């Protein structure tokens, strides 16, 4: 029974991220990408910083690679999250989770370019399977997620936003990968990244431009609906996946923690009472399979 706990933890992390992105769709549309991201980053930075302080996980200042963290904060956290939330607002949770599967092949490509890591046949095959799954899934009916006429016309920008989110978030991880390999605590790294991004987004919000103003005035209920998905994702799901990584083979844990595109489908079915399109199901399975091929290689 104990041997099953890490697997259950990784699966629970996938379910948590899927639930969080479904819960995030409505408040993200109400607030706009920037305001939604601002609120989530501030709340989640406070949460992860508190956890790091309580567990005494902060690294020594001399060990912090400022250029790497700066790149990870600006690109991976701030810009990556803004692109993801705008993709979520326009395309819905199912398509967003599918497009984020591109993170695996894009990280493999960036590791090949930046770090000199070899692209294996499995990496190339997995990338092809992921892309095939996403192309297939984008042909599915979007009526349950994009309540806008002319959904096909807006598909292009949604796909570009999803690719940008996957590339930026993947690049942000690669920037701090050397520090993680040298023994830096993942929770502390996450806390530093989130805190830096939160400070930056607060400074940006002081600029009195219309694009940085909320589309709706946040009230207490809307704030809870905005913060809750972040806590589920940055807090509980991340902690569960870290537990899985610590107690089972990393490749298996990574695959089990990447099943959110599959979990999104039944969650949306329960929420909308609309059965998922068979193309969406097949595309999600292919995208997850491609991710598994890359991770396990």
N, C-alpha and C positions, 0 to 999 in steps of 0.2 A: 504493500500500500504506500509506503514511504517513497518508493522509487517512482511512483506515479505523480507525486506532488510537483516536481519541476515541470513535467509535461503539462499538467493542469494549469500551472502558473503561466506558462508561455501561451497556452490557448486562451486563458483568461485575459492576458494582455492584448491579444488580437481582438477578442470580443470587446474589451474596454475601448480600444481605439475606434472600432467600428461604431460602437454606441455613441462615443463622444462626437464623432464627425456627423452622425445623424442629428444629435442634439444641438450641434453648433449651427446647422444650416439656417434655421429661422432667426436666431439672434444676429447672425452674421449679415443676413439680408436686411434686417432692421437697422443695424448700427452702421453698416458699411465696413469694408475690409480694414481700414486703418484704425478706427475706433475699437472695433472688435479685437484686433491684434493688440492694441495698446492696453486694454483692460486685462486681457488674458496674460500678457507678458508680465505686467506688474504683479498680478495675483500669484502667478506660478513662480516668478522669481522669488517672491517672499516665502512661498511654501518650500521651495527647494533649498533656499538659503537657511531657513529654520532647521530643516532636516540635517543639512551639512553641519550646522553649528551644534545641534544636539548630539550628533554622532561623532563630532570632532574629525571631520573629513577634509577640512580645508588644507590645500597644499601650502608649502612655504613660499613666500613671495618670490624668492630667487629662482624657483623652479618654473614659474609661469612664463610661457613663451608669448609675449605681448603681441607680436605681429600675427602669429597663428591664431590667437584668440580673437584679435580684431577682425581678421578675415572671416572666422567662424561666426562671430557675432553679427557682423553687418550682412554677410552673404547668407550663411546657413540659417540663422535664426530670424533676423528682421525681414530681409527681402524674401527669403524662402517661405516664411509664414504668411507674409502679405500676398504672395503669389498663390499660395495654397488656399487661403481664405477667399480670395477673389474667384479662384477656380470653383470653390465650393458654392459661393453665392450664385454663380452663373450656371454651373453644370450639375450641381447636386452631389450628394455623398458617394453614390455608386461610381460615377465616372471619375470623381476626384481620387478615390481610393485606387481605382484601376490605374490611373495615370501615375500615381505615386509608386506603382510597381516598377516604373522605369528607373527608379533610383538605383536598383541593383545593377542593370547593365551600364548605366551612366557612371556609377562609382567605379565599376571595373575598368571602363574606358579612361576615366580620369586618373585612376591609380596607374594605369599603363603609361599615360602621358607624363604625369608629375613624379611618380615614385619609381618608375621603371619596372613595375610588376608585369609579368607576362600574361598576355591574353591567351587562355587555353581554348581548345576546341569546345569544351563544356561552356565556357563563358560566352562564346559566339553563338552556340546553339541555344543556350538559355535566353540570350538577348533576342534572338529570332522568335522564340516561342512567346516571350513576353509581348513583343510588338504585335505578333499575330493575334494574340488574345485581346489586346487593346483595340486593334483594328476591327476585329469581329464584334466586340462589345459595343463599340461606338455606332454600329449599325442597328443596335437594338432600339426599341421604342423609349424615348425620353419623356414621355408625357407625364409620368409620375414624379419627375424631378425638375423639369424645366417648364414651368407653367407660362411659357412665353410663346407667342405665335412666331413661326419661322425658326423653330429650334435648330434646324439644319444650318441656318445662316450664322448662328452664334457658336456653332460647334468648333470652328477654327480657332477663335480666340481662347475658348475653354481649353482646348488641347495644348495650345502654346503656353498658357498659364500653368497647366499641369506639368508640362515638360520643364518649364522654368523652375517650378517649385521643387521637382525631383532633383534637378541638376544643382540648384543652390543648396538644398538641404544635404545632398550627398557630398558636395564640395565642402560644406561646413564641417561635416564629420571627418573628412579626409584631413582637413587642416589641423585637427586636434588628435588625429590617430597616433602620431609619434608619442605624444604625451601619455595617451592611454596605454600604449605598449610599454612605456617606461614605468607604469605603476600608478599613475594618477587615478584617483577615485572617480568613477563615472558620475556619481551623484554630485560631487563637488564641481566637476567639469561642467555638468549641466547647469548647476547653480550659477557659476561664473558667466556662462554664455547667456543665460536668461537675464541675469542682473544687468550685464552690459547692454543687451538689447533693450531691456526695459528703460534704462537710463537714456539711451539714444532716442527711443520713440517718444519719451516725455519731452525731450528737448525739441524734437521735430514738431510736436503738437503745439509748441508755443508760437510757431509761425502761423499768422492769421490767414491762411489760405483755405478756400472752400473745401478743397479735397481732404483736408485734415479735420474737418468738422463732422460730428456724428450726423447720420441721416435721420435719426430719431433721438430724442432726449432720453438718456438711460434712467430708468427708475429701478427701485430695489429688485423687483421681480426680474427685469431684463438683465440686471447685473448678475443675479444668481444663475440665470440661464446661460450667461456668457462665461462665467468663471467655472461652472460645474464641468463642462467638457474638458477644459484645460486641466483641472484637478484629476479627472479620470485618466487623461492621457499622460501629462507630465508627471503626475504623482503616482497613482495606483498602478497604471499599466507599465510605466517605466520600472517601478520597483519590482513588480512581478516578473518582468523579463530579466532584470538583473539577477533575481533569485534563480531563475531557470538557467541562466548562463553560468552561475556559480555551482550548480549541482548536476549538470548534464553536459553532453557534448555540445560545443558552441554552435556547430552547423545545424544540428537538429533543433536546438533552441531558437536559432534565428529563423528557421523555416516555420516552426510552430508559431512564432511571434509575428509572422508576416501573412497571416491568413485573414486579415481584416476585410479584403475585397470579397471573400466568400461570406463572412459573417454579416456584412452590410445587406446582402440580398434578403435573408429571412427577416432581419430587423425592419427593413423598408416594407416588406410584405405585411408584417404585423401592423406597421404604422399606417400605411396607405390602403391596406386591404386589396392591393393589386398584385397579382402573381408576376414574378419577374419574367421578362422575355427570355426564351431559351437561348438566344444569342448572348444575352448578358451573363447567363449562368456558364455557358461554354467559354466565353471570353475570360471570365473571372478564374475558372479552373486553369485555363492555359496560362494566364498571367502569373498565377501562384506557382504553377508547375515550372515555368521558366525561371522564376525567382529561386525556387528550390534547387534547380540545376546549377545556377550560378553560385549560390551559397555553399552547396555541398561539394562543389568542385574544389 
